[in-house]
Each structure stands twice: as structure tokens, then as C-alpha cells.
Amino acid sequence: MIDDADAGRGGGGRLPTFTSWLRNLSDTELAALFEARPDLITPVPADIAALAARAVSRPAVLRVLDRLDRFTLCVLEGLVALGDDRASATPGVGRDRLAAALDVPDKRLDEALSRLHGAALVWVDGDGLRPVSVLRDVLTRPAGLGPPLRVLLGGLPTERLNRIAADLGLPTGYTAGTDAPDGAGDPASRIAAAATPELLTARIAEAGPQAREVLDRLTWGPPDGTVSGAAARDVDAATATSPVDRLLARGLLVATAADTVTLPLEVGLVLREGRLFQRVATDPPPLTGARVDPDRATRAAAGQAFTVIRSIEELLERWAEDPPGVLRSGGLGVRDLRRAAQSLDTDEPTAALLIETAHAAGLLAADAEVGGEWLPTPGYDLWRRSAPERRWLRLAEAWLRTTRVAALSASADTRGRSRSVLGEGLDRRSAPEIRREVLHALAAAPAGTAPTPEAVVDVLAWLRPRRQGQSTTELIDVALREAALLGLTGRGAIAPHTQALLAESADDDTPVAERDHSRAAELLATELPTPLTHILVQGDLTAVAPGPLVPDLARELALAADVESTGGATVYRFTDASLRRALDAGRGAADITALLERHSQTPLPQALRYLIDDVARRHGRLRVGTASSYLRCDEPSVLDELLGDRRTGDLMLVRLAPTVIASRAARATLLERLNELGYHPVPEDGSGAVRLSGPEARRAEERSLARELDEPAPVGPTLRMAAVRAVRAGDEAATAVRHPIPAPDAAPPRSATAATLAALTAATEKGRRVWIGYLDTDGRASSRIVEPARVDGGYMTGYDATRAAVHRFAVHRITGVADLDAARQTAPLDASETPGDGQPVTDSAGDAE
């Protein structure tokens, strides 16, 4: 039932409604409403009446209730309890009465009321505050109070009502099917209206101290209690023997189930002496924790951020060469996760977080939905070439907005099956909001304080009291751990670059991919280690990078050597296989030696020079072509050795010339087999030119694993004001007084289309605005206010004020035309004039919309 939003399109003389209150808001206030509740403009409603209906719908109200803090929720519950229209003929609650019942500072009360007013949960009716009526069904026991006496008594038989009235000292004489004795109102309403606080206080005293003890147990809620025996006892004050009987006889308790009694709202307020709550917490609990050095915390966060960047790059480089498979059910296998953790020298939960974050950032995807492989995306190549601080910002923002929770991997789903990394079942709709709230809570802590997880949980429990439970607590703990692992926090305290990221990620009209985050990047760049251009080559065929290397040097060194260990410094080892990898990629022995000499701060060991020359001398002595394939070598002795090697029998080699051998094996097979045997051939094309190339960079198209969010995305001020204009224009089209355009006297009969064309042509010539009913291509009807500019060829072109754009309308889709002459809009309606309240509008041909 939407009684708040009723009768929103009518004229004067009607009682105030929620719709009319919305219509009277300023554009700034409407924009603020859309900022607080972006779901109201997703999509943009057609007019104010549609906006009102959406604003008081149960799902929309529940969504905004979940974002209220404990104090604001207490204020709202107080308004719902005091303003229950079932208990009073005047449901509006005065501010002074609410302030007296809450006993809180005026400033905090006004702040809470302003928020409730801005979210359209409370509206103003004269001097009273009225909560939207759906809250009565959502907040079933507001402030721990029971239903009004009128509601509880309404289900009792008239004989029982007569006895209660008598025991309360009120007039009796009710009979079945009649009103009160004087004929005014139903019995339950009359009794409830007469039960003043003074009367109830006297009757509570008459019930005795034992009955008062029973009431005291129900006073501060819950208002329902269980009794032994039948609750609906047929008793009166004279025959009542037990405390519960005495309370039931006087209507101070009312039976609501076979063994349940309920304390009425009016009685509860009397027992509480007019107060709504025993204690109202107007502010969140303090954030307590250990003291930390801010500089050390910042450096720790930056160091962890750099570790994350390097770990993800290293992992994706490995997967580009040897990608793991996609499970049949989707996701990553347990063995692949374990290998990834071992290669990164970390544990499996951390590896799962890095993998999920890389996927959320668009750096990793599957090349096929089922049965494919997990590969880097083309976006990874762009990411790898960007500055380190920009790379981290992309990962951090992806983590903030993804609904996937990596910590849920390896847990069992509802069917008992284990959830896998990158698989289904890891989405949690509230995860992004909880992450941001956790970081904002850390940012609110005093400088140099690392709040404990318990303190953060307590603060968020005050901020979001309706969204608490075991799952929420677990998500908060997970968010704290993941923020530390990703470098958003250091030593438990939030980092300055994270605070800047939160500030620059504020809701605006800029798409996520186009946000600058210049301040966050600047702060992080000053803390990240400076990339180095030098290494230390050692005599044991290793090279030590004492810090991060510039991208070009890092790529060349990773091509010529294998990473042996990581940490504060990275150790690379030169081997036959690593040097052949560089030679296969087109690097020559002189190129490799020159690179190392140019960047090494230590002399190049002789053993490394010998290794490079030896591998290069053996590399490419044999050349593979197609015969099916052939081998060519300028040194016949090498071919003699090959023919004499018993291991090459499966290649079926035949000598064609002193320097040429043919094979029946395909060229790719011949290349692979000779590499296994240690001959290291290189391929050549039909002209005899050597064709060297690095490993093929395999990439997968980016795909999203996250399901669509139920929560609408916030919109910026520009889009909010555009929505305000659209709603205003739509409301004008729906509520404007419309005057049918009559056909000229003695005019011959015409078709509906001809009459519409005539009316539009006349409006074009006179420069008048018109109202039209229009059906789009999907058959949806809408109201438009149009200024026609041209009518020809069965189409009308004009400025559509409802959409704030020029449109071309098909005349055969126009269902009705009406004049909107401003000079006539204020004239009183006669029988031929129709207000915009949903009644038919007749066009010039007599058709109805």
C-alpha cells in the first residue's frame, strides 16, 4: 500500500501528500535526494508521482535504512512510534515532542532529521514530521514498543471490549455490529482515544506491585511475553486473581497469540515516562589501538605496494609462457594455485588475493569460458609499461570495487563443494561498501593509531546497525587483512596514498578508467623505491639487482637469466637455457655481453663471458627448413655427428649433400627434438635467411567474473541535475492542464492522423507548445511537451521539453494532441477540459489516449 504517494497529480483543495511534498522541493533538494538515494533515478522516473511511488517502495526503503547509523535509526524509530496514525488522528510528530522523548542535544537531533528529510524517509505535513507509511511495516517494533492499543483491541469481541471499558472506567454498551454507545467510531478506537496517560497510570497502580513487575519486564522491549495457559483469558477486574489476569482485564496487556501477550504502545510510553530509549548513543565508539610511527607505517605500506606490483607481474609473465587451465566448472585448480604460491614464495591465501585482484583489474582472463587457459590480457601489456604508482592504483581501485572475496576460496558452498579461485561463489554484494567503510574508519582514527579489528567492528556496528552479523564481521576482518597485503595500510594504520585515493574516488561523473588520482600517485611515488639502472654481476654466474630495475633492463635481464630468489634484492642466475632463450629472441652474444658490461657495477667474470660465447657458438650451427624439413650446416663434421647419433633414429635423416640433411619429420618436430638432444638449431625461411623470434605473447580477451550488482552506481552532480530536469519536465507533461483542440466549424469528417497533422501544423505556424501522447517503438506510452518546428512527410520535428532535446516524431504514433497555451492554463476547467490526472485526453479527431 502506497498511501504516501497517492493523489499526486491533483489540483488544490486536497490534503497534503508525500507526492505534493516532493513536488514542492527545490531542484537543489531533489538533487540532494538523488545523491542520497541513487536508486531513485535508476532509471529516471517519468514524473514526480512515479518518483514518489519508487521512493516509498519496500525494497527502496530497506536499501536506505541499511545505510543509517544507530542514532539516526533511533530518531526514525521514534518518529514511527510517536507518529503511528493508528494511534492518533494527527500522525504528524512535532519536533519538540520528539526532542523531549529522545533527550539528545538539539544539534545532533537536527542533523539526524536533516538526513532523514534529505533521504525522503520523513516529510513535513504542516508543523508535524511524518515518516513514510511503509516504515510501519518495516520497523515492526519501533523503539521496542508494541502496536497501538487501537490495533490490539480491534481483534477482541465486543463483550470483551465492554468489560475492558468498564474496568478502565469508560462508557460501555457496545453491541456486535454497532459503533460506540453514542454512535461515534468503532469501540476499539473510542477506548484507545479515551485511554489517556493519566488514566493508564491510575489503572497500573490499581493492578498492584506484582503486576507492575510483569510490566517492568516488558517496558524496554521486546513488548511481547509468553504466559502459561491460554493468553486470551475471559477475565475482568473483579474475577482476576493473577497479576497477568489483572493486566489483561484492564487492557494493559492484550493477548496476541495462544500463549503470547503484548504491551500496547500507549502503556509502554507511560511506563517509560515518555522516553523512547533508555540510552541513545549519539556518536560512534572511539577507535582504540596501538601507537605506531606514521612514517614507518607509510614506508611499510609503500613497500608492500611495490611487492604486490612485482608479484603480479612475475606471476603473469610465468602464466604467459605456461598458462594454467580453466577447470570444467570454471576457476583455477588447487594445484595451479599451489604452484603459483610457491613461485611467488608466499602462502596460498595471499596468492589467491593477488590472482583475484589481477583479474578484477582486467590483467588476467580466460581465453575460453570452459576448457581454456588463464592468460594475461592485452591490458596487461599497457599496465606493465606504466609507472609503478599507476600500476598499484589500478590494482587498489579494482580491489575496492570488486564484489569478489578471495578469502572465500577453498570454503564449501551450499552443496558442500569447495569454491575455487576465479570460480563461482566468491561474490558478496556488500564487499565493496564494507571495504570502503573499513578504510574510512581507519582514516578517522587519531594520527599514529592503528585501531584494533574489534574497535573497527564496533564502529561499523554503530554506523550500520541493521547490517550486522557473523558474515559482516568476517568481511570486515577480511578487508583489514587484504588492505594490509595490498599496501593500503601499513602496521595497521591507513597510508596517506590510500586516504588520497579514497578522496579522489569520491562519486562524480568521471568513469573509473578516466580518473586521474594524481594526488594519490604523487604521494605513493615519493615512498616507492627508485628504479635502478645497475646490477651486480658475481663470479658464481649470478647477478644481483639491489632494488627494482627500470623496465627495459628488467625485461632484458629476465630474458637472459632466471630469477633465483626475490626479496629486498633479486638474484638472477645465468644458465645455458636462459642464454639460449635470449639468443632465440634475436639477441647476439655481443649484445648480451654489452648489456651486462653497461649496467654491471662489478667487472664481468671470465666464466660468464666463456658461457655466453660457448652457448652462442653452438647456437644456430644447424638450420631447419622444410622438406618435410631439412638441416643445413656449413660444418660437415656436425652433420656427421648428427647422423651417427643413435638418438636421432626417429627423425629419419637422409644426407643430400655434405652440408644438407633431409628429414621426414615436420620442421616444428625436428626443431623441438634437436633442442632436446642439445644441438640447438635455429629455423630459416625459404630464402635461407635465419628467422629468430621470441616466444609468442599469448593474450586472452578480458572477461568479467563478477555478477551484476543489485546496488545502483552513484552518479555525479551533472547527472543528478539532468535527472532533476527530466523529472520536472515529465511532471509538467503529466500534470499540465490540457485543452483539446476542436475541429473548425462545418469542417468535413477527417481521419485521426489528418486531424493530428492539422493540429500540429497550426501549432507550428503559431509557435505554440502542445502536449502529445506518444507510443515508442516498443509500444510504451509517454507524455511529451513539444514545440513543433516542422511537419512534413508524416513526421513532426520539434524541441521535446520533456527530454531537453530535438526529436523527430512519427505522426501515426501520436495518440493525442492538446493545447498548452499559458494564457488558458489558469482558466477554470469546464466539461471539455481535462486535467493531467490520468483521465482520457481527446484529440482533434475524437480519439482517446
Number of C-alpha atoms within 10 A of each C-alpha: 11 16 14 23 26 17 17 23 21 14 12 6 6 10 8 16 19 29 23 21 18 20 21 11 12 11 15 12 16 24 24 17 23 26 21 18 22 20 21 21 23 15 10 17 20 20 23 26 25 18 20 25 21 19 27 23 16 15 11 15 20 16 13 17 23 15 16 21 21 21 21 23 22 21 23 25 23 25 28 28 29 26 24 23 16 15 20 15 10 12 20 22 22 17 16 11 13 21 17 12 20 20 15 17 10 11 9 14 20 13 12 21 21 14 17 22 18 20 22 25 21 22 23 18 16 10 10 16 21 27 27 21 21 19 23 18 9 13 16 15 19 24 24 22 28 26 23 22 26 22 17 21 23 15 13 15 13 20 15 18 24 20 22 23 25 17 19 21 14 15 16 19 17 22 15 9 7 14 17 18 15 9 10 11 13 16 26 23 21 18 24 22 14 15 21 13 16 9 13 20 14 11 20 20 11 15 22 13 12 13 19 18 12 15 23 14 13 19 23 19 18 16 21 23 18 13 13 8 10 13 20 17 16 14 18 20 19 9 11 17 11 12 18 22 22 26 26 26 28 25 29 26 26 25 24 18 13 14 14 18 22 23 29 23 27 25 25 26 20 17 20 16 11 16 20 27 17 10 10 14 12 17 13 15 15 14 21 16 19 12 15 16 13 19 14 12 21 25 21 21 31 29 18 20 29 21 20 20 19 17 20 19 18 15 19 22 17 16 18 21 13 13 18 21 19 22 18 12 12 19 21 22 17 14 10 14 20 17 14 22 19 13 15 19 14 13 13 18 19 19 25 25 21 24 24 26 26 25 25 28 24 22 29 28 24 27 21 13 15 14 14 17 22 25 28 30 24 18 16 20 13 11 19 16 12 12 13 22 23 21 21 25 22 19 23 22 18 20 27 21 16 25 22 27 24 24 20 21 21 15 13 13 14 7 6 8 10 14 19 24 27 26 20 17 19 22 19 17 18 17 22 19 13 19 23 15 19 22 23 16 19 25 20 14 18 15 14 17 22 25 23 16 19 14 17 25 20 17 21 23 20 20 23 18 19 16 17 14 10 8 11 17 20 13 21 22 18 19 24 21 16 22 23 21 19 26 26 28 30 26 21 25 30 30 28 22 26 25 19 18 22 18 14 16 16 11 15 16 14 13 8 14 8 7 12 15 18 14 16 21 21 14 19 27 17 12 19 18 16 13 14 16 18 21 24 18 24 16 14 11 18 19 24 20 21 16 17 21 19 14 17 11 18 15 11 15 24 19 19 23 23 18 16 13 15 16 10 12 12 17 20 22 20 21 18 14 13 17 25 22 19 22 25 22 16 15 20 17 20 13 13 19 15 12 14 22 16 13 15 19 13 15 12 18 14 11 12 19 15 11 17 23 17 13 18 20 11 14 19 20 18 24 24 28 24 19 14 12 20 23 28 23 18 13 13 14 12 16 21 14 10 17 17 11 11 9 12 15 10 12 16 12 18 14 15 12 10 14 17 19 22 21 21 17 19 16 19 13 13 24 22 12 19 19 13 10 12 10 17 21 23 22 21 19 12 8 7 12 10 16 13 15 15 13 11 8 12 15 20 20 16 20 17 13 20 18 13 11 13 9 12 14 11 20 19 17 16 11 17 25 17 15 21 24 19 20 25 20 23 25 24 21 26 24 21 19 25 26 24 20 19 15 17 8 6 6 7 7 10 12 12 18 18 16 21 24 22 15 21 27 18 14 20 20 11 10 12 17 22 23 24 25 20 22 17 12 8 6 9 8 15 17 24 22 27 27 21 26 17 16 21 10 8 12 15 22 19 20 17 19 21 22 17 14 10 15 15 14 19 16 20 15 17 23 22 25 30 26 23 20 14 11 7 13 14 9 10 8 14 8 5 12 16 19 18 20 15 12 10 13 24 22 26 24 21 16 14 14 17
